[in-house]
Amino acid sequence: DCDNCLRHCDLMTYYQRYPLKIKNEVFATFEPDSFSPKGALRLINSCTACGNCLKACPADVAMEDFFLQSRRRLRQLDLMPGPFHDFWLRDMAFATGDLCHLAQRPPGLKKSAFAFFPGCQLGASDPEYVLRSYAWLRERQPDTALWLSCCAAPAEWAGEEGLLRQQLETLEQEWAGLGRPQVIFACATCQKMFAKYLPGIKGLPLYTLMAAWGIAGPAQAEPEALAVFDPCSAKDDPELRQSVRQLAADAGYVPEELPDSGEIGRCCGWGGHSAVAAPAFAADVIQKRIAESPLPYLTYCANCRDLFAKSGKSCYHLLDLLFALNGKSRPAPGIDQRRENRFLLKQRALREYFGLDGAAGATYPGAGVALTIPADLAEQMDRDLILREDIWQTIAHCEKSGRKAIRRDNGHCVGNLAIGPITYWAEYEKTADAYMLHAAYCHRLRLPR
């Protein structure tokens, strides 16, 4: 008769499934003679990995782990739909590639006592979040290294065990190369991943350190009440949650609690890449979250902040308060801007903190490309996770190969290109000095040549 999980888990509430029913549907998905061999694919990939199921269950049933193992099993059986996780795996590759990755000690040092690991999404939201935090750390601990990379969460959520192990091994090697420092995390998910897979690397949250060391941020002239939204990865860190509230109060704000907070805090809907596999479920989750309080939200997760902002909710990141960076109505950056922000972050960090010419020989993909995209189409592409780079590659392929159709009604060119498991389409016209994009979309089908 227990319904704790159904009341505290967004997935079970939305799908109206108890754990036993979920188990049966998932197992049936793996049966070769099943009437519905792919029946639970979206269900399996809807889990946001928030951990509320285990916190709520008196019998310690961990559905998050069950879904994670199920995703790995889908990979092993080659049943996982590639598009469910393709964009975020490519995003992880970009974040760990030469244009964005950095593991650098201050000049003249052979090892560091601390290394700042902001995660791949904080700088994507706003490079100043990372640069100002790192400046603050260097003022107090001058030997602090800067470590820009990804914690491998996208690989875990995609069930990609090989890629997960590869990235974890790389992280461990880079940590050793920095002198085996204590790691300072700005992202609770990164800290959770390190604790789970790299327990030998000790670390602590940036905001706990800020509360302990003290930060003289600008104070509000008039107190503003904010509802604190804790990222779900902070469930097991009460000291972190308290530190955030202390820092906000010290900055002149009035932190207030949401109906569900602390160990049973709800997920914003970002985790697990659920928005691709189950967009209706993800939309339901975010609408429930932003309706929990009429107050502006305060969070210390860049993903939460940007997801709320994209949905029209007024929201601050804690670093906005501490460094007077952005207002509560800052729009969420699009997927192209997020990538460019990471690129710019590395270039600025190399110049401003390590005395290196970071811009030498480094060019952001698509820089200088003469491609015009109307604002409404750019918004649609962002929602569909279509990068400007994807469309430019498609147009370049069509122009070079000649594989394109010409519309009789308006003379526009129409062509496609398969990138990984996804086929991208562009409708465009060539002007005197540029290309004008009129339509863009993508799908999972591959067209025979």
C-alpha positions in Angstrom: 0.0 0.0 0.0 3.0 2.3 0.1 2.9 5.1 -2.4 5.9 7.2 -1.3 7.7 6.8 -4.6 4.7 7.7 -6.6 4.3 10.9 -4.6 8.0 11.9 -4.8 9.1 10.7 -8.2 8.2 12.8 -11.2 8.5 9.9 -13.6 6.3 7.5 -11.6 3.7 10.3 -11.1 3.7 11.2 -14.8 3.5 7.6 -16.1 1.4 6.3 -13.2 3.7 3.3 -12.8 4.8 1.6 -9.6 8.3 0.0 -9.5 7.0 -3.5 -10.1 5.0 -2.4 -13.1 8.1 -0.6 -14.4 10.3 -3.6 -13.9 7.9 -5.9 -15.8 7.7 -3.4 -18.8 11.5 -3.0 -18.8 12.2 -6.7 -18.7 9.7 -7.2 -21.5 11.6 -4.7 -23.6 14.7 -7.0 -23.4 12.8 -10.2 -24.3 13.4 -11.2 -28.0 9.9 -12.7 -28.3 8.1 -9.7 -26.7 5.0 -8.3 -28.3 6.4 -4.9 -27.7 10.2 -5.2 -27.9 10.6 -1.4 -27.7 7.7 -0.6 -25.4 9.7 0.9 -22.5 12.4 2.7 -24.4 11.1 6.2 -23.6 10.2 5.1 -20.1 13.8 3.9 -19.5 15.2 7.2 -20.9 12.8 9.4 -19.0 14.6 9.0 -15.6 16.2 12.3 -14.6 18.6 10.5 -12.1 17.5 12.8 -9.3 17.5 10.1 -6.6 14.2 10.9 -5.0 13.0 7.4 -5.4 15.6 6.0 -3.0 15.1 8.9 -0.6 11.4 8.3 -0.4 11.4 4.5 -0.4 11.4 2.8 3.1 12.6 -0.4 1.4 15.6 1.3 -0.3 14.4 0.5 -3.8 16.7 2.5 -6.1 15.0 2.9 -9.4 17.6 5.4 -10.6 20.2 2.5 -10.5 17.7 0.2 -12.2 17.1 2.7 -15.0 20.9 3.3 -15.4 21.5 -0.5 -15.7 18.7 -0.7 -18.2 20.2 2.0 -20.4 23.5 0.1 -20.3 21.6 -3.1 -21.3 20.0 -1.2 -24.2 23.4 -0.2 -25.4 24.7 -3.8 -25.2 21.7 -5.1 -27.2 22.0 -2.3 -29.7 18.4 -1.2 -28.8 19.2 2.3 -27.6 17.8 4.9 -30.1 20.9 7.0 -31.0 19.1 10.4 -31.1 18.1 10.1 -27.5 21.6 11.0 -26.3 23.5 11.9 -29.5 23.5 15.7 -29.0 24.7 15.5 -25.5 27.5 13.0 -26.3 28.6 15.4 -29.0 28.4 18.2 -26.6 30.6 16.3 -24.1 33.1 15.7 -26.9 33.2 19.4 -27.7 33.6 20.3 -24.0 36.6 17.9 -23.6 38.1 18.8 -27.0 41.1 21.1 -27.7 38.9 24.2 -28.1 37.5 24.1 -24.6 39.5 21.7 -22.4 42.1 23.1 -20.1 44.1 21.6 -17.2 46.5 24.4 -16.2 48.6 25.3 -13.2 49.5 28.9 -12.5 52.8 29.9 -14.1 56.0 28.6 -12.5 54.3 25.9 -10.3 54.9 22.2 -10.6 51.8 21.2 -8.5 48.7 22.8 -7.0 47.1 22.3 -3.7 43.7 23.1 -5.2 42.1 22.8 -8.7 38.9 24.5 -9.7 36.6 22.2 -11.7 33.6 24.3 -12.7 32.1 21.6 -14.9 31.2 22.0 -18.6 27.9 23.9 -18.2 28.8 26.8 -15.8 31.0 28.5 -18.3 28.6 27.6 -21.1 25.9 29.6 -19.3 28.2 32.6 -18.7 32.1 32.6 -18.9 32.1 35.3 -16.1 30.8 32.7 -13.7 34.0 30.7 -14.0 36.4 33.6 -14.5 35.2 35.6 -11.5 35.1 32.5 -9.3 38.6 31.5 -10.3 39.9 35.1 -9.7 38.4 34.9 -6.2 40.1 31.5 -5.6 43.5 32.8 -6.9 43.3 35.7 -4.5 43.0 33.4 -1.5 44.9 30.4 -2.8 47.4 31.6 -5.5 48.5 28.1 -6.6 44.9 27.0 -7.6 44.8 25.3 -11.0 42.0 25.7 -13.5 40.5 22.5 -14.8 38.0 22.9 -17.6 36.5 19.5 -18.7 33.4 17.3 -18.3 32.7 14.9 -15.4 31.3 12.2 -17.9 27.7 12.4 -16.7 26.4 12.5 -20.3 28.2 9.1 -21.0 26.7 7.6 -17.8 23.2 8.8 -18.7 23.6 7.4 -22.2 24.6 4.0 -20.9 27.9 4.3 -22.7 30.2 2.4 -20.3 33.2 2.4 -22.6 33.1 6.2 -23.1 32.4 6.7 -19.4 35.5 4.7 -18.4 37.6 6.5 -21.0 36.7 9.9 -19.7 37.2 8.9 -16.1 40.7 7.6 -16.9 41.5 10.8 -18.6 40.3 12.8 -15.6 42.4 10.8 -13.2 45.5 11.2 -15.3 44.9 15.0 -15.6 44.4 15.2 -11.8 47.7 13.5 -11.2 49.4 15.8 -13.7 48.2 18.8 -11.7 49.8 17.4 -8.6 46.9 15.5 -7.1 45.2 18.6 -5.7 42.0 18.9 -3.8 39.3 19.6 -6.3 36.8 22.6 -5.8 33.5 21.8 -7.6 31.0 24.4 -8.7 28.6 21.7 -9.9 27.0 19.3 -7.5 26.6 16.7 -10.3 30.3 16.8 -11.1 31.0 16.3 -7.4 28.6 13.4 -7.3 30.2 11.8 -10.3 33.7 12.1 -8.9 32.6 10.7 -5.5 31.0 7.7 -7.3 33.6 6.8 -9.8 36.8 8.5 -8.6 36.7 8.3 -4.8 40.4 8.8 -4.5 40.1 12.4 -5.7 39.0 14.4 -2.8 37.0 17.6 -3.2 34.6 20.1 -1.8 31.9 22.5 -3.1 32.9 26.1 -4.2 30.0 27.6 -2.2 30.9 25.8 1.0 34.4 27.2 0.6 33.1 30.7 0.0 31.0 30.5 3.1 33.9 29.3 5.2 36.6 31.7 3.7 34.2 34.7 3.4 33.3 36.7 0.3 32.7 40.4 0.3 30.1 40.5 -2.4 27.8 43.6 -3.1 24.9 43.8 -0.7 21.3 44.5 -1.6 20.1 47.9 -0.6 16.6 46.5 -0.2 16.1 42.9 0.8 14.6 40.7 -1.9 12.9 37.4 -1.1 14.1 34.4 -3.2 13.0 30.8 -3.3 16.0 28.6 -3.1 16.0 25.7 -5.6 18.6 23.1 -4.7 19.9 20.9 -7.5 19.0 17.3 -7.0 22.7 16.3 -6.8 22.9 18.3 -3.5 20.5 16.0 -1.6 23.3 14.4 0.4 25.1 17.6 1.3 23.3 19.6 4.0 26.4 21.8 4.6 26.4 22.9 0.9 22.7 23.7 1.1 23.1 25.7 4.3 26.2 27.5 2.8 24.2 28.7 -0.1 21.5 30.2 2.1 24.1 31.8 4.3 25.8 33.4 1.3 22.5 34.7 -0.1 21.5 36.2 3.3 24.9 37.8 3.7 24.4 39.5 0.3 21.2 41.1 1.5 18.6 38.6 0.1 15.9 36.7 2.0 16.1 33.0 1.1 12.9 31.1 1.4 12.1 27.4 1.1 10.1 25.6 -1.6 7.5 23.0 -0.6 10.0 20.2 -1.4 13.6 20.9 -0.5 16.6 19.4 1.2 16.8 15.6 0.8 13.6 15.4 -1.2 14.2 18.4 -3.4 12.7 18.0 -6.9 14.7 17.9 -10.2 14.5 20.7 -12.7 14.1 18.1 -15.5 17.6 18.4 -17.0 19.2 15.2 -15.8 19.4 12.0 -17.8 18.7 13.8 -21.2 15.0 13.1 -20.6 13.9 16.1 -22.7 15.0 14.3 -25.9 13.5 10.9 -25.2 10.3 12.2 -23.5 9.7 15.9 -24.3 6.1 15.9 -22.9 7.3 14.5 -19.6 10.2 17.0 -19.4 7.8 19.8 -20.1 5.5 18.6 -17.4 8.4 18.5 -14.9 9.6 22.0 -15.6 6.1 23.5 -15.4 5.5 21.9 -12.1 8.9 23.2 -10.8 8.4 26.9 -11.8 4.8 26.8 -10.4 6.0 25.9 -6.9 6.6 29.5 -5.8 5.7 33.0 -7.3 9.1 34.2 -6.0 12.1 34.5 -8.2 14.3 31.4 -7.8 17.9 31.2 -6.6 19.9 28.2 -7.6 23.5 27.3 -7.8 23.3 25.0 -10.8 23.7 26.5 -14.2 21.5 23.9 -15.8 18.6 24.7 -13.4 19.1 28.4 -13.9 19.0 28.3 -17.7 16.2 25.8 -17.9 14.1 28.0 -15.6 15.0 31.1 -17.6 14.1 29.4 -20.9 10.7 28.6 -19.4 10.1 32.2 -18.4 10.8 31.9 -14.7 12.8 34.7 -13.1 15.9 33.2 -11.7 19.4 34.1 -10.3 22.4 31.9 -10.2 24.1 32.4 -6.8 27.2 33.8 -8.5 25.0 36.6 -10.0 24.4 37.7 -6.4 28.0 37.3 -5.2 29.7 39.1 -8.1 26.8 41.4 -9.3 26.9 39.7 -12.7 23.3 39.3 -14.1 19.8 40.2 -13.3 17.0 37.7 -12.6 15.6 38.1 -16.2 18.8 37.2 -18.2 17.7 35.0 -21.1 19.1 31.5 -21.3 21.9 31.2 -23.9 21.1 29.0 -26.9 23.0 25.9 -27.8 25.3 27.7 -30.2 26.0 30.4 -27.7 26.8 27.8 -25.0 29.5 26.3 -27.2 31.0 29.6 -28.1 31.0 30.6 -24.4 33.1 27.6 -23.6 35.5 28.5 -26.3 35.8 32.1 -25.2 36.2 31.0 -21.6 39.3 29.0 -22.4 40.8 31.8 -24.5 40.2 34.4 -21.8 41.5 32.2 -19.1 44.8 31.5 -20.9 45.3 35.2 -21.5 44.2 36.7 -18.2 45.4 34.1 -15.7 48.2 32.2 -17.4 49.9 34.8 -19.6 49.4 32.7 -22.7 48.0 33.9 -26.1 45.0 31.6 -26.1 43.7 32.9 -29.4 46.7 31.9 -31.4 45.7 29.3 -33.9 42.3 28.6 -32.3 39.2 29.3 -34.3 35.7 28.7 -33.3 33.9 26.3 -35.7 31.8 28.3 -38.2 33.6 31.6 -37.5 33.4 33.8 -40.5 30.7 31.7 -42.2 28.3 33.9 -44.1 25.0 32.2 -43.1 22.0 34.3 -42.2 19.3 32.7 -40.0 16.1 34.5 -39.1 15.4 34.9 -35.4 12.3 32.7 -35.3 14.1 30.0 -37.2 17.1 30.2 -34.8 14.7 29.7 -31.9 13.2 26.6 -33.5 16.6 25.2 -34.2 17.6 25.7 -30.6 14.5 23.8 -29.4 15.3 21.0 -31.8 18.9 20.9 -30.8 20.1 21.8 -34.3 23.4 23.6 -34.2 24.3 26.3 -36.7 27.4 24.2 -37.4 25.2 21.2 -38.3 23.3 23.3 -40.9 26.5 24.9 -42.3 28.0 21.4 -42.8 24.8 20.4 -44.5 24.9 23.3 -46.9 28.6 22.9 -47.6 28.0 19.2 -48.4 25.2 20.0 -50.7 27.1 22.7 -52.5 30.3 20.6 -52.9 28.5 17.3 -53.9 25.7 18.9 -55.9 23.3 16.6 -54.1 20.4 19.1 -53.7 17.0 19.8 -55.0 15.7 23.1 -56.4 12.2 24.1 -55.5 10.2 25.2 -58.5 8.1 27.7 -56.6 10.9 29.9 -55.1 14.2 28.5 -56.4 15.4 27.6 -52.9 18.0 24.7 -52.6 17.0 21.8 -50.4 19.4 19.1 -49.2 20.4 16.8 -46.4 23.4 15.4 -44.6 23.6 12.5 -42.0 25.7 13.4 -39.0 25.9 10.4 -36.7 22.4 8.9 -36.2 20.6 12.1 -37.3 19.8 13.4 -40.8 19.8 17.2 -41.0 17.9 19.2 -43.7 18.4 22.7 -44.9 16.3 24.9 -47.3 18.4 27.8 -48.3 19.3 30.2 -51.1 22.7 31.6 -52.1 22.9 35.3 -52.3 25.7 37.5 -53.6 27.9 37.1 -50.5 26.1 34.8 -48.2 23.6 32.0 -47.7 20.1 32.6 -46.4 18.5 29.8 -44.4 14.7 29.4 -44.8 14.1 26.1 -43.0 15.9 23.5 -41.0 14.9 20.3 -39.4 16.2 16.8 -38.6 15.0 13.2 -38.2 16.2 9.7 -37.4 15.7 8.3 -40.9 18.6 7.7 -43.2 18.0 8.1 -46.9 19.6 5.5 -49.3 22.2 6.9 -51.7 
